[in-house]
Amino acid sequence: MQITAAVSRPDLPEPRLETLELEEPRAGEMRIRMVAVGICHTDLHEHPGRHSPQPIVLGHEGAGVVDALGEGVRGFAVGDHVLLSGSSCGRCPSCLENRPTYCDLAMPMNFGGKRLDGSTALCCGDETIHSHFFGQSSFATYSIVPERTAVKVDKDLPLEKLAPLGCGVVTGAGSVIEALKVGAGDTIAIFGVGGVGLSAVMAAKLVGAKRIVAVDINRSRLDLARELGATDTVPADSENVVQQIRKVTGRGVDFSFNTTTVPAVHSMALECLAMNGTAGFVAAPRGEWSPQMFAMLAGGKQLRGILGGDANPRTFLPMLIDYWRQGRFPFDRLIQTYAFNEIGKAFHDCEAGTVIKPVLKVGEAA
C-alpha cells in the first residue's frame, strides 16, 4: 500500500515527506495506522546517519490503531489502540527476565534499519528504504511493527498525549523507579531537565524522594522542574555547581541522573554523590572523559549505564498511564503538538530547545 513517510537521506537538514510503498505485515507483525508520534533526541542524532543506514524512516515514539494482523499475532485485534516502544527478540536471557532493553539483539533490531533476515518493509520504486527503526519507523502514516513492540491501551485515552511514553518518558521515569530504585526519603540530583530529565523529576516526586535537585542551563526549564516536583534548582552555568548540590543535604545526594552528553557534567554527577551513591546516565559523554576511579573507590560509588529506564514497556507504561489518570504524573505538560507536515519545524524546535517534547499529529484515532 502507498503511505506518506518522513525519510532521512544524506545531506537533508531534516526528514522529508515522501510517498512510499509499504508491504503487508509478515508473521508476528502488525500494520499500525499512526495517530501521533513523538520526536526524541535519538531521532535528531540518527537523522545524519550516526548508527543506522540511510535512506531510512525514523520515529520511535509512535501511537496508533491496529490496522491489520500478520499470521500468528496473539493478544491484539484490528481496531485496538497501541503505544509503540523498542524492539526485542523475546528469547534471550534478558528478555526472559523482563529486561527487553538489554536484549542480546537490541542494536541490530533497533538501529539496523531492517528485519533480522535483512529485509525491509519500505521501498520507493526500485529504491530500498530502511524500516523497523526501534521496531516501528513511526514517522509515517502507517507502519509495520513486530507484535512485541506494541502495548495495548484503552480506547478512551488520547493517543497524541501518550505517544512520548514509549521512549523519552519511560527512560526518565524508569531510570528513577526501576534502574536506580529511588525510594522514599532518598535524595537525587537530575542533570538536564528536558523530556527525559523532567520525567525523572516527576518519578522522583512520585516515589517520595526527600530532595530532588534539578540542574540545567535553561532557567524556564528549572522553573517547570520546580512545578513538577523539584525541591531545589541549580543553574548549570553558575559557580560551584557540585558544592551547591552537596550543600542541599550537607553530604551529597544518594543518586544522580545525567541526561546530557557533556563530559564535565558526567564528572559533576559523580562528584555530587554522598558515600555509596550511584550515578545513573542515559547518554555517553561526547569527547574524552575518564571517571576519577580512586574517588569512586574511596566513596563506594557506582556509575550505572541505563537503557530505556530498565523498564519493560508492557508493564511499566500502563502503570505510568494510571498515575497520569490520577493526576500524579502530569507528563502531558511537556508536550507541544505539530502537524505531520511541520516535521522540519518540530525537529528545529527540539534541537534548539524551544520545545521540550514535540509530538507530530499524523492522523485521527477514529
N, C-alpha and C positions, 0 to 999 in steps of 0.2 A: 504494500500500500504506500501511497505518497504521503509524506509528512513534511512539516516545517521544522527545521532544527538549526541551532546556532553552532556553526562549525568553526573550530580553531584551526587556522592554517598558518604556515610560516609567514612572518612579517606583517600579519594583520594586527592592528592595535587592540582589537577586541574581537570576540566571536561574531561571525556574520551569519544572518539568517539565510538559509538556502532550502530548496526543495530536494528531498532525498527519498530514496526507496527503502522501506523498512520491511524485512522479511517476516514471515509468520513465526510465532513462538514455537520453539522446539520442546522436546520432552523436558519437563521440570521447569519450564519458563512460563511467564505470563506477559501479555501485552497490556500496558497501562496507558490510559488516556490521562495525560498530565493536566493537573489543575493549577499547581503552583510549584515553584522550585526556588530554594534559597541560593544565594551566592556566598560561597565561603572563600577564605583566603587561599585555600588549596586550589580552587579554580583559577584564581589570579596567578598563582605560582606555576600552574600547569599549562596555562594558555600559551606561553612561549615554547613549551615542549621540554620541560626540565626532565621528566621521567617517562612520560607517555608518548607513544608515536603519534605523528600527525599525517594527514588531517584527522581530527577527532571531534566528537561531540562530548563535551564535558557536562558538568552538572551532577551533584551527588547529594542534594537535599530535596528530593522530589516528593510530591504528594499528589495522588490522583485516584482514578477509578479503574478497577479491573475491567478490561475490555474483551479479553479472550484468554483462554487457558490452553496450555500445551498438555501433551499426554502425561499422565501421572501426577499432576498437581493435586494436592490434597489440602483441605482446610480453607480454600478460597473459592468464591463463586463470582461470575460476571456480575458487575454492579457493586461489589464490595469497595469500600473506601480504604486506602492504604497509605502508609508512610513508607518511604524507602530509606534504607541505610546501607552500610557497606556489605560487600560480598565475602563469603567464606565457604569452605568446602563441606563442612558438617561432619567430617570423618576423622580429622586429625585429633591428637590428644587435646589440644587447646579447645577446639570446637566441642568435643565431647565433655569437656569440663565447663561448658557455657562461657568460654572466653573467646568468642569468634574474632575479636580484633587482633588476636595473636595467632590466627590461623597460619599453618605452615605455608599455605599458598596465597597469603594475603597480598603480597606485592604483585604477582602476575594476574591475580583475579581483579584487583582494584586499579592497577596502573598499566596493565598490559595492553589495554585497548582492544581486546578480543577475548573470545572464549578460550578455554584451555586447549581446545583442539585446533586453535589457530584461526577459526572463522570469526567473522563479524556479522552484525545484523543489519548493517547500513551500507548503501552504495549510492553513488551519483553517476548514473550511466555506467560506464565501464570502470569508473574510479572507486576503489575501496575506501570507505570512510570508517575509521575505527570507532568501536562502540564499547558497551559494557564497562565504562568508566565507573568504578566503585559499584559495579553490577547494575548500573542504571543508565548512564548518559542521559540525564533528565532535562537538559536544555533542549527540549523537543516537545512537539505536540503529542507524540506517542513514543513509548519506549518498550523495549523487550528486556525483562528482568528475570533473574533466577528467583524461584519461589522463596529461598532463604533471605533474599534482600528485602522482602516486604513484611510489614507489620499491619495487621488489620485494625481499624479504628471505627468507632461509632459514626454512623452517617450524619448525626446532628452536629458534629464537630466541624469548625471552619478550617478547611484544608490549607487555605492561604496563610493561616496563622501557625499551623502545625508543621509546615514544611521544614523550618530550620532545626527542628528537634533531631533530625536524622544524623547530623554531624556536629555543627558548632555547639548547640545547646547540650547534647549528650556528652560531648567531650568535656565541657566545663563542669557540668553538674556531676557527671560520672567520676571525674577525677577527684572531686571532693568526697563523694559518698562511697564510691566503690574502690578506687585505687588507693587514695590516702586514708580513707576511713576516718575522716574528721568527725569528732563526736562532741557532745555537749560539754562545754567548759574549755574546749581546746582553743588555740589561737592560730591564726593563719594570715599570711601576707600574700596578696594576689597582685602579680606584676603584669600590667597590661589589661585594661578593662574595656576591651571590645566585646564582641558577642560571646566568645569563649570565657573571658575573664568575668564578665557580668553574670553569666550563668553560674560560674563558680561562686560569686558573691551571694547570689540567691540561694544556692545549695548550702553554703556555709551557714547562712541565717536559718535555713530550714532545719538543719541538724542541731542547732543550738550552740554554735561556736560563740565563745565569750567575747573575743576581739577579732574583728575582720578588718584588716588594713588593706586598702586599695591604693595602688601605686600606678600613676600614669602621667604623661606629659600634658594630656588634654584635660583642662580644668572642668569643662562641661561634663565630661565622662566621669570625673571624680564626683561631681555633684549628683549625677544619676546613680553612681555607686552608693552614695550615702542614702539616697531614697530607697534603694533596693536592698539595703541591709548592712553596708559597710559601717563599722563603728568609728573608723579613723581613715583619713586620707593623707597621702604624702605625694606632692608633686615630684615627678621623676627627675626634673631638672633643677630641683632645689639642692642645697648643700647638705652633706652628711645624711643621705637617704637611709643608709643602714643604721646609723645611730638613732635616727628618728623612729625607725621601726622598732629597734630594740628597746627604746625608751617607753614604748606603749605598755610593755609588760615588765620592764625592768631587767629582763634576762634574754630577750629574743622570743621568737614565736615557735610554736610546735611544728608548724608546717609552713612551707612557702609553695606557691604555684605560679610558674612562669609561662606566659603565653607568647613571649617575644623571642626573636632570633638574635638579640643584641648580646654579644659576649660579656660586656660589663654588667648587664642585668643578670646573667647567669651567675656571675660572681656574687652579686648582691644577694641573690636568692639563697645562696649557701651561707653567706656571712651573717645574715639576719636571724639565723636559726638559733634556738636555745639548744642546750645539751640534748643529744639523742633526737634532734629534729630531722625532718625529712623534706627535701626539696624536690617537688614534682615538676616536670617540664613536658610540654607537648610539641615543642619546636626546637630543632637543633640550632646551636649558635652558628651564625654565618661568619666565617673567618676563624682564625686561630684562637683557641681557648683551652686552658687546662685548669681543672679544679685544684684548689690547694689541698693536696692529699693529706698532709700532716694535720691540718686544721680539722679535716673530716675525721681522721683517725682519733685525734685527741678529744673531739667532741662527740664521738659516736654517731656522726651524722650520716645520712644516706642521700644519695642522688638517684631519683626514680624517674625513668622514662615512662610515658603514658601514651597509649594509642586509644582513641575512641572512648576515653574515660574508663577503660577496663570494663565497660558495660555490655551486657547482652541486650541489644535493642528490643527484642521481643518481650522481655520482661520489664526493662527499665523505662522504655518510652511510655507504656501505659501508666506506669507509676507517676511519671512526670505530668502526664495529662491529668491524672486525678488530682495532683497537688495544684495544678493550674485551675481546674474547676473549683477547687476550694478557696481560691484566691491567695494561695500560699507560695506560688511560683509564677510570678507575672512576666514570663519571658516575652509575651507579645508586646511589651513596651519597647523592645529593642528593634521592632520591625518597621520598615518603610517599604511600601509596595510600588512596583513599576509594571507597566505593560510589557509584554514579551518583546515587542519591537523596540523597547528602550533599554535593551541589554547593554548596549555600549555605554549609556549614561550610568546605568547601575554599576557596571564594572569600574568606571571612572570614580564615581562617588565612594565606592567601597575602598578603592585604592587610596583615595585622598583622605579617607577617614571622616568624611562629612555625613556618612550614614553608618550606623552600627551593623544592621543586618538587612540588606536588600533582599526582597522577595519578588520574583517575577510572577505575574498572574498570566498563566498560559491559556487557561480555559475555564469552563464552568463545571461545577460538581454535578449538577443535574443533567 
